[in-house]
Amino acid sequence: MKKQVEGEWTGWDGDTIVRLTDGSVWRQEEYHYEYRYAYRPSVTLSGNIMHVEGMSRGIRVRRID
């Protein structure tokens, strides 16, 4: 399922909240820190693993809205 981050992306900080263009909101569920600036990068969700374009790996997330 392909989606996009709403607005600016600055990477994972350990407690990142990710808002997607479809209106869904996700919270990072595992610790990982990785900085990368991008504007509206594409996102692929595979179950509860979120892969953000340009990041080194997928991160476990939970939908909160």
Biopython code that builds the backbone (N, CA, C, O; Angstrom):
import numpy as np
from Bio.PDB.StructureBuilder import StructureBuilder

atoms = [
    (1, "MET", "N", (0.844, -1.165, 0.000)),
    (1, "MET", "CA", (0.000, 0.000, 0.000)),
    (1, "MET", "C", (0.897, 1.237, 0.000)),
    (1, "MET", "O", (1.592, 1.492, 0.983)),
    (2, "LYS", "N", (0.891, 1.999, -1.076)),
    (2, "LYS", "CA", (1.765, 3.177, -1.243)),
    (2, "LYS", "C", (1.069, 4.446, -0.779)),
    (2, "LYS", "O", (-0.108, 4.665, -1.065)),
    (3, "LYS", "N", (1.810, 5.276, -0.062)),
    (3, "LYS", "CA", (1.274, 6.530, 0.461)),
    (3, "LYS", "C", (2.393, 7.569, 0.451)),
    (3, "LYS", "O", (3.498, 7.292, -0.016)),
    (4, "GLN", "N", (2.103, 8.780, 0.972)),
    (4, "GLN", "CA", (3.119, 9.834, 1.084)),
    (4, "GLN", "C", (3.009, 10.507, 2.442)),
    (4, "GLN", "O", (1.923, 10.625, 3.010)),
    (5, "VAL", "N", (4.162, 10.948, 2.953)),
    (5, "VAL", "CA", (4.187, 11.758, 4.160)),
    (5, "VAL", "C", (3.556, 13.112, 3.825)),
    (5, "VAL", "O", (3.801, 13.670, 2.755)),
    (6, "GLU", "N", (2.747, 13.634, 4.745)),
    (6, "GLU", "CA", (2.137, 14.960, 4.576)),
    (6, "GLU", "C", (3.165, 16.008, 4.978)),
    (6, "GLU", "O", (3.478, 16.144, 6.160)),
    (7, "GLY", "N", (3.697, 16.756, 4.003)),
    (7, "GLY", "CA", (4.640, 17.830, 4.310)),
    (7, "GLY", "C", (6.077, 17.361, 4.472)),
    (7, "GLY", "O", (6.531, 16.448, 3.783)),
    (8, "GLU", "N", (6.791, 18.008, 5.404)),
    (8, "GLU", "CA", (8.222, 17.754, 5.579)),
    (8, "GLU", "C", (8.488, 16.497, 6.391)),
    (8, "GLU", "O", (7.733, 16.156, 7.301)),
    (9, "TRP", "N", (9.568, 15.819, 6.048)),
    (9, "TRP", "CA", (10.034, 14.619, 6.748)),
    (9, "TRP", "C", (11.452, 14.895, 7.224)),
    (9, "TRP", "O", (12.290, 15.347, 6.445)),
    (10, "THR", "N", (11.729, 14.627, 8.505)),
    (10, "THR", "CA", (13.089, 14.823, 9.028)),
    (10, "THR", "C", (13.675, 13.550, 9.608)),
    (10, "THR", "O", (14.727, 13.589, 10.247)),
    (11, "GLY", "N", (13.009, 12.420, 9.396)),
    (11, "GLY", "CA", (13.565, 11.149, 9.831)),
    (11, "GLY", "C", (12.917, 10.617, 11.094)),
    (11, "GLY", "O", (11.915, 11.145, 11.576)),
    (12, "TRP", "N", (13.515, 9.557, 11.618)),
    (12, "TRP", "CA", (13.042, 8.896, 12.836)),
    (12, "TRP", "C", (13.801, 9.444, 14.033)),
    (12, "TRP", "O", (15.027, 9.546, 13.991)),
    (13, "ASP", "N", (13.083, 9.804, 15.113)),
    (13, "ASP", "CA", (13.760, 10.330, 16.302)),
    (13, "ASP", "C", (13.539, 9.477, 17.545)),
    (13, "ASP", "O", (13.979, 9.852, 18.631)),
    (14, "GLY", "N", (12.870, 8.345, 17.407)),
    (14, "GLY", "CA", (12.604, 7.478, 18.553)),
    (14, "GLY", "C", (11.157, 7.537, 18.995)),
    (14, "GLY", "O", (10.652, 6.585, 19.590)),
    (15, "ASP", "N", (10.478, 8.645, 18.713)),
    (15, "ASP", "CA", (9.069, 8.805, 19.082)),
    (15, "ASP", "C", (8.359, 9.622, 18.002)),
    (15, "ASP", "O", (7.566, 10.514, 18.307)),
    (16, "THR", "N", (8.647, 9.313, 16.751)),
    (16, "THR", "CA", (8.142, 10.083, 15.620)),
    (16, "THR", "C", (6.656, 9.816, 15.388)),
    (16, "THR", "O", (6.199, 8.674, 15.454)),
    (17, "ILE", "N", (5.917, 10.882, 15.117)),
    (17, "ILE", "CA", (4.529, 10.791, 14.673)),
    (17, "ILE", "C", (4.537, 11.114, 13.181)),
    (17, "ILE", "O", (5.068, 12.145, 12.768)),
    (18, "VAL", "N", (3.950, 10.234, 12.376)),
    (18, "VAL", "CA", (3.959, 10.395, 10.924)),
    (18, "VAL", "C", (2.532, 10.626, 10.443)),
    (18, "VAL", "O", (1.654, 9.793, 10.665)),
    (19, "ARG", "N", (2.303, 11.761, 9.784)),
    (19, "ARG", "CA", (0.996, 12.055, 9.179)),
    (19, "ARG", "C", (1.118, 11.809, 7.680)),
    (19, "ARG", "O", (2.027, 12.315, 7.022)),
    (20, "LEU", "N", (0.178, 11.018, 7.154)),
    (20, "LEU", "CA", (0.199, 10.689, 5.733)),
    (20, "LEU", "C", (-0.876, 11.482, 4.982)),
    (20, "LEU", "O", (-1.829, 11.982, 5.578)),
    (21, "THR", "N", (-0.701, 11.584, 3.664)),
    (21, "THR", "CA", (-1.619, 12.372, 2.843)),
    (21, "THR", "C", (-3.031, 11.795, 2.820)),
    (21, "THR", "O", (-3.968, 12.504, 2.451)),
    (22, "ASP", "N", (-3.213, 10.532, 3.204)),
    (22, "ASP", "CA", (-4.570, 9.952, 3.255)),
    (22, "ASP", "C", (-5.280, 10.282, 4.572)),
    (22, "ASP", "O", (-6.410, 9.846, 4.795)),
    (23, "GLY", "N", (-4.612, 11.056, 5.452)),
    (23, "GLY", "CA", (-5.215, 11.451, 6.721)),
    (23, "GLY", "C", (-4.880, 10.548, 7.893)),
    (23, "GLY", "O", (-5.207, 10.878, 9.032)),
    (24, "SER", "N", (-4.239, 9.422, 7.645)),
    (24, "SER", "CA", (-3.887, 8.518, 8.741)),
    (24, "SER", "C", (-2.671, 9.048, 9.499)),
    (24, "SER", "O", (-1.826, 9.745, 8.937)),
    (25, "VAL", "N", (-2.598, 8.703, 10.792)),
    (25, "VAL", "CA", (-1.506, 9.143, 11.663)),
    (25, "VAL", "C", (-0.920, 7.905, 12.333)),
    (25, "VAL", "O", (-1.646, 7.049, 12.838)),
    (26, "TRP", "N", (0.404, 7.831, 12.323)),
    (26, "TRP", "CA", (1.119, 6.657, 12.825)),
    (26, "TRP", "C", (2.177, 7.083, 13.827)),
    (26, "TRP", "O", (2.766, 8.156, 13.695)),
    (27, "ARG", "N", (2.423, 6.237, 14.839)),
    (27, "ARG", "CA", (3.458, 6.497, 15.843)),
    (27, "ARG", "C", (4.538, 5.424, 15.735)),
    (27, "ARG", "O", (4.244, 4.238, 15.586)),
    (28, "GLN", "N", (5.781, 5.860, 15.813)),
    (28, "GLN", "CA", (6.925, 4.948, 15.823)),
    (28, "GLN", "C", (6.856, 4.078, 17.075)),
    (28, "GLN", "O", (6.681, 4.596, 18.177)),
    (29, "GLU", "N", (6.991, 2.757, 16.917)),
    (29, "GLU", "CA", (6.850, 1.818, 18.025)),
    (29, "GLU", "C", (8.152, 1.158, 18.459)),
    (29, "GLU", "O", (8.167, 0.444, 19.462)),
    (30, "GLU", "N", (9.235, 1.374, 17.740)),
    (30, "GLU", "CA", (10.534, 0.811, 18.134)),
    (30, "GLU", "C", (11.567, 1.917, 18.033)),
    (30, "GLU", "O", (11.433, 2.819, 17.205)),
    (31, "TYR", "N", (12.590, 1.858, 18.862)),
    (31, "TYR", "CA", (13.593, 2.918, 18.832)),
    (31, "TYR", "C", (14.515, 2.766, 17.625)),
    (31, "TYR", "O", (15.091, 1.705, 17.384)),
    (32, "HIS", "N", (14.634, 3.852, 16.880)),
    (32, "HIS", "CA", (15.602, 3.948, 15.789)),
    (32, "HIS", "C", (15.769, 5.439, 15.523)),
    (32, "HIS", "O", (14.782, 6.163, 15.389)),
    (33, "TYR", "N", (17.016, 5.901, 15.447)),
    (33, "TYR", "CA", (17.274, 7.309, 15.121)),
    (33, "TYR", "C", (17.981, 7.361, 13.782)),
    (33, "TYR", "O", (19.002, 6.707, 13.571)),
    (34, "GLU", "N", (17.420, 8.150, 12.884)),
    (34, "GLU", "CA", (18.040, 8.348, 11.571)),
    (34, "GLU", "C", (17.493, 9.649, 10.998)),
    (34, "GLU", "O", (16.282, 9.796, 10.830)),
    (35, "TYR", "N", (18.380, 10.591, 10.698)),
    (35, "TYR", "CA", (17.959, 11.875, 10.153)),
    (35, "TYR", "C", (18.053, 11.858, 8.635)),
    (35, "TYR", "O", (19.031, 11.380, 8.060)),
    (36, "ARG", "N", (17.025, 12.384, 8.007)),
    (36, "ARG", "CA", (17.060, 12.641, 6.568)),
    (36, "ARG", "C", (15.933, 13.602, 6.252)),
    (36, "ARG", "O", (14.772, 13.319, 6.548)),
    (37, "TYR", "N", (16.265, 14.741, 5.650)),
    (37, "TYR", "CA", (15.234, 15.699, 5.262)),
    (37, "TYR", "C", (14.695, 15.358, 3.880)),
    (37, "TYR", "O", (15.454, 15.065, 2.956)),
    (38, "ALA", "N", (13.376, 15.400, 3.757)),
    (38, "ALA", "CA", (12.728, 15.217, 2.457)),
    (38, "ALA", "C", (11.364, 15.905, 2.513)),
    (38, "ALA", "O", (10.815, 16.118, 3.594)),
    (39, "TYR", "N", (10.828, 16.246, 1.358)),
    (39, "TYR", "CA", (9.489, 16.817, 1.296)),
    (39, "TYR", "C", (8.562, 15.807, 0.643)),
    (39, "TYR", "O", (8.750, 15.433, -0.515)),
    (40, "ARG", "N", (7.567, 15.372, 1.390)),
    (40, "ARG", "CA", (6.563, 14.403, 0.954)),
    (40, "ARG", "C", (7.152, 13.126, 0.353)),
    (40, "ARG", "O", (6.782, 12.745, -0.757)),
    (41, "PRO", "N", (8.066, 12.458, 1.071)),
    (41, "PRO", "CA", (8.600, 11.190, 0.544)),
    (41, "PRO", "C", (7.502, 10.134, 0.485)),
    (41, "PRO", "O", (6.530, 10.198, 1.237)),
    (42, "SER", "N", (7.660, 9.168, -0.406)),
    (42, "SER", "CA", (6.688, 8.088, -0.482)),
    (42, "SER", "C", (6.908, 7.115, 0.667)),
    (42, "SER", "O", (8.013, 6.973, 1.191)),
    (43, "VAL", "N", (5.821, 6.452, 1.041)),
    (43, "VAL", "CA", (5.807, 5.525, 2.173)),
    (43, "VAL", "C", (5.168, 4.229, 1.700)),
    (43, "VAL", "O", (4.173, 4.252, 0.976)),
    (44, "THR", "N", (5.737, 3.098, 2.106)),
    (44, "THR", "CA", (5.119, 1.806, 1.865)),
    (44, "THR", "C", (4.842, 1.174, 3.216)),
    (44, "THR", "O", (5.733, 1.086, 4.062)),
    (45, "LEU", "N", (3.607, 0.732, 3.421)),
    (45, "LEU", "CA", (3.234, 0.042, 4.650)),
    (45, "LEU", "C", (3.064, -1.433, 4.343)),
    (45, "LEU", "O", (2.322, -1.808, 3.435)),
    (46, "SER", "N", (3.759, -2.271, 5.109)),
    (46, "SER", "CA", (3.625, -3.726, 5.005)),
    (46, "SER", "C", (3.207, -4.211, 6.386)),
    (46, "SER", "O", (4.055, -4.447, 7.246)),
    (47, "GLY", "N", (1.910, -4.361, 6.601)),
    (47, "GLY", "CA", (1.418, -4.679, 7.942)),
    (47, "GLY", "C", (1.691, -3.492, 8.847)),
    (47, "GLY", "O", (1.187, -2.396, 8.603)),
    (48, "ASN", "N", (2.493, -3.703, 9.901)),
    (48, "ASN", "CA", (2.821, -2.597, 10.815)),
    (48, "ASN", "C", (4.254, -2.112, 10.632)),
    (48, "ASN", "O", (4.819, -1.502, 11.540)),
    (49, "ILE", "N", (4.846, -2.373, 9.473)),
    (49, "ILE", "CA", (6.202, -1.901, 9.158)),
    (49, "ILE", "C", (6.098, -0.794, 8.102)),
    (49, "ILE", "O", (5.528, -0.982, 7.027)),
    (50, "MET", "N", (6.670, 0.369, 8.446)),
    (50, "MET", "CA", (6.643, 1.515, 7.535)),
    (50, "MET", "C", (8.025, 1.729, 6.937)),
    (50, "MET", "O", (9.013, 1.878, 7.655)),
    (51, "HIS", "N", (8.077, 1.741, 5.611)),
    (51, "HIS", "CA", (9.301, 2.047, 4.878)),
    (51, "HIS", "C", (9.127, 3.441, 4.275)),
    (51, "HIS", "O", (8.239, 3.657, 3.451)),
    (52, "VAL", "N", (9.972, 4.380, 4.687)),
    (52, "VAL", "CA", (9.932, 5.734, 4.126)),
    (52, "VAL", "C", (11.060, 5.841, 3.113)),
    (52, "VAL", "O", (12.199, 5.470, 3.399)),
    (53, "GLU", "N", (10.744, 6.345, 1.934)),
    (53, "GLU", "CA", (11.711, 6.480, 0.841)),
    (53, "GLU", "C", (12.984, 7.172, 1.319)),
    (53, "GLU", "O", (12.926, 8.248, 1.913)),
    (54, "GLY", "N", (14.137, 6.548, 1.057)),
    (54, "GLY", "CA", (15.429, 7.131, 1.407)),
    (54, "GLY", "C", (15.969, 6.720, 2.771)),
    (54, "GLY", "O", (17.129, 6.990, 3.082)),
    (55, "MET", "N", (15.145, 6.072, 3.586)),
    (55, "MET", "CA", (15.608, 5.642, 4.912)),
    (55, "MET", "C", (16.227, 4.247, 4.792)),
    (55, "MET", "O", (15.942, 3.512, 3.847)),
    (56, "SER", "N", (17.078, 3.891, 5.761)),
    (56, "SER", "CA", (17.855, 2.659, 5.652)),
    (56, "SER", "C", (17.048, 1.379, 5.878)),
    (56, "SER", "O", (17.425, 0.311, 5.396)),
    (57, "ARG", "N", (15.926, 1.491, 6.617)),
    (57, "ARG", "CA", (15.154, 0.278, 6.887)),
    (57, "ARG", "C", (13.736, 0.634, 7.308)),
    (57, "ARG", "O", (13.430, 1.786, 7.617)),
    (58, "GLY", "N", (12.875, -0.385, 7.314)),
    (58, "GLY", "CA", (11.505, -0.206, 7.779)),
    (58, "GLY", "C", (11.460, -0.158, 9.298)),
    (58, "GLY", "O", (12.299, -0.755, 9.972)),
    (59, "ILE", "N", (10.471, 0.559, 9.834)),
    (59, "ILE", "CA", (10.314, 0.746, 11.275)),
    (59, "ILE", "C", (8.898, 0.289, 11.666)),
    (59, "ILE", "O", (7.928, 0.533, 10.948)),
    (60, "ARG", "N", (8.812, -0.377, 12.819)),
    (60, "ARG", "CA", (7.517, -0.816, 13.335)),
    (60, "ARG", "C", (6.720, 0.400, 13.816)),
    (60, "ARG", "O", (7.229, 1.222, 14.579)),
    (61, "VAL", "N", (5.477, 0.506, 13.368)),
    (61, "VAL", "CA", (4.619, 1.632, 13.710)),
    (61, "VAL", "C", (3.250, 1.127, 14.159)),
    (61, "VAL", "O", (2.904, -0.039, 13.965)),
    (62, "ARG", "N", (2.473, 2.042, 14.771)),
    (62, "ARG", "CA", (1.094, 1.735, 15.170)),
    (62, "ARG", "C", (0.226, 2.905, 14.765)),
    (62, "ARG", "O", (0.581, 4.064, 14.983)),
    (63, "ARG", "N", (-0.923, 2.592, 14.168)),
    (63, "ARG", "CA", (-1.835, 3.671, 13.755)),
    (63, "ARG", "C", (-2.523, 4.246, 14.984)),
    (63, "ARG", "O", (-3.056, 3.508, 15.813)),
    (64, "ILE", "N", (-2.505, 5.574, 15.093)),
    (64, "ILE", "CA", (-3.150, 6.226, 16.248)),
    (64, "ILE", "C", (-4.332, 7.080, 15.818)),
    (64, "ILE", "O", (-5.062, 7.580, 16.674)),
    (65, "ASP", "N", (-4.544, 7.264, 14.518)),
    (65, "ASP", "CA", (-5.712, 8.010, 14.040)),
    (65, "ASP", "C", (-5.897, 7.763, 12.559)),
    (65, "ASP", "O", (-6.827, 8.299, 11.955)),
]
sb = StructureBuilder()
sb.init_structure("model")
sb.init_model(0)
sb.init_chain("A")
sb.init_seg("    ")
for serial, (resi, resn, name, xyz) in enumerate(atoms, 1):
    if name == "N":
        sb.init_residue(resn, " ", resi, " ")
    sb.init_atom(name, np.array(xyz, "f"), 0.0, 1.0, " ", f" {name:<3s}", serial, name[0])
structure = sb.get_structure()
